[in-house]
Amino acid sequence: MGEVKKEVCPRCGLPGSSYVKTVRGREYVYFYHWIKGERRVKMCYLGPRDEYIHVERVHSISYGDGYGLTNVMENDLITVADQSLIAFERLVNRMRVEALRESLRKLSELRSHLDEVIKLVEERIKVEEMKDVNVVKELRKQA
């Protein structure tokens, strides 16, 4: 039997439950949405639970509870982040208000984190440039 968790679908933005189904030894992630007032379920297929190498448009890096892409380190992480934002932009017009509010909260946190990472990279560049200047000075002294 699979695992069930309540969350927001990364594909369509509707609330629902993720479900991991095992078929022939491989695990696949689905999202189930109960349609209000009807006796039916809408299902979104998210893909295999693991063994991805490249990010595809409909897949998020993490499904919120450890599911996600496994070989992300083989990719350029900046490109992965950029492609994830492009995929998110495509979803915005299909998301419900609750999902949009939660996304806005998370994006605000992401913006703050991005600012911190930018500062870290800028400081690292300065340190490396100073090392290069010091090496040149040492070489001139030795000459």
C-alpha positions in Angstrom: 0.0 0.0 0.0 1.2 3.5 -0.7 1.8 6.5 1.5 -0.7 9.4 1.7 0.0 13.0 2.7 -2.2 16.2 2.5 -0.6 19.0 0.5 -0.8 21.2 -2.6 -0.3 19.6 -6.0 2.8 20.9 -7.7 1.3 20.3 -11.1 -2.1 22.1 -10.8 -2.0 23.9 -7.5 -5.2 22.2 -6.1 -5.3 20.7 -2.6 -5.1 17.0 -2.4 -3.1 14.0 -1.3 0.1 12.7 -2.8 0.2 9.0 -3.3 3.2 6.8 -4.0 2.2 3.7 -6.0 4.6 0.8 -6.6 4.3 -0.9 -10.0 6.7 -3.7 -11.0 9.2 -2.6 -8.4 9.2 1.1 -9.4 7.6 3.9 -7.4 5.4 6.5 -9.0 4.0 9.7 -7.5 0.4 10.7 -8.1 -1.8 13.5 -6.7 -5.5 12.8 -6.0 -8.1 15.6 -5.7 -11.6 15.0 -4.5 -14.0 17.0 -6.7 -16.3 18.9 -4.3 -19.9 17.9 -4.7 -19.1 15.0 -6.9 -18.3 11.3 -6.3 -15.1 11.4 -8.4 -11.4 12.0 -8.0 -9.2 14.1 -10.3 -5.7 12.5 -10.6 -2.4 14.3 -11.6 0.5 12.1 -12.5 3.8 13.6 -11.2 6.2 11.0 -12.4 8.6 8.4 -11.0 9.7 8.9 -7.4 13.3 8.6 -8.3 15.9 8.0 -11.1 15.5 11.4 -12.8 18.6 13.0 -14.1 17.1 16.2 -15.7 14.3 18.4 -14.5 11.2 18.4 -16.6 8.6 21.2 -16.7 5.9 19.4 -14.7 8.1 18.1 -12.0 9.2 20.0 -8.9 12.6 19.3 -7.3 10.8 18.1 -4.1 7.3 17.0 -3.5 7.4 18.3 0.0 8.2 15.2 2.0 11.4 13.8 0.5 10.0 12.8 -2.8 11.9 14.3 -5.7 14.7 14.2 -8.2 17.7 12.2 -7.2 20.5 13.1 -9.5 20.2 16.9 -9.2 23.9 17.4 -8.4 24.7 16.2 -12.0 22.9 19.3 -13.2 23.9 23.0 -13.1 21.9 24.0 -10.0 21.3 27.6 -11.2 19.8 26.2 -14.4 17.7 23.8 -12.3 16.4 26.7 -10.2 15.7 28.8 -13.3 13.8 26.0 -15.0 11.8 25.4 -11.8 10.7 29.0 -11.7 9.7 28.9 -15.4 7.6 25.8 -14.7 6.1 27.6 -11.7 5.2 30.6 -13.8 3.2 28.3 -16.1 1.2 27.0 -13.2 0.3 30.4 -11.7 -2.8 31.0 -13.9 -4.2 27.6 -12.9 -3.6 27.9 -9.1 -6.3 28.6 -6.6 -6.1 31.5 -4.1 -4.9 29.3 -1.2 -2.1 27.9 -3.2 -1.2 31.3 -4.6 -1.0 32.8 -1.0 1.2 29.9 0.1 3.4 30.3 -3.0 3.7 34.0 -2.3 4.9 33.3 1.2 7.4 30.7 0.0 8.6 33.0 -2.8 9.2 35.8 -0.3 11.3 33.5 1.8 13.1 32.4 -1.3 13.8 36.0 -2.2 15.5 36.6 1.2 17.5 33.4 0.8 18.5 34.4 -2.7 19.8 37.8 -1.4 21.9 36.0 1.2 23.3 33.6 -1.4 24.1 36.5 -3.8 26.0 38.3 -0.9 27.9 35.0 -0.2 28.9 34.7 -3.8 30.0 38.3 -4.0 32.1 37.9 -0.8 33.7 34.8 -2.2 34.6 36.5 -5.5 36.3 39.3 -3.5 38.3 36.8 -1.4 39.4 34.9 -4.6 40.4 38.2 -6.3 42.5 39.2 -3.3 44.2 35.8 -3.4 45.0 36.5 -7.1 46.4 40.0 -6.3 48.6 38.6 -3.5 50.0 35.9 -5.8 50.9 38.5 -8.4 52.6 40.6 -5.7 54.6 37.6 -4.5 55.7 36.7 -8.0 56.9 40.3 -8.6 58.8 40.3 -5.3 60.6 37.0 -6.4 61.4 38.4 -9.9 
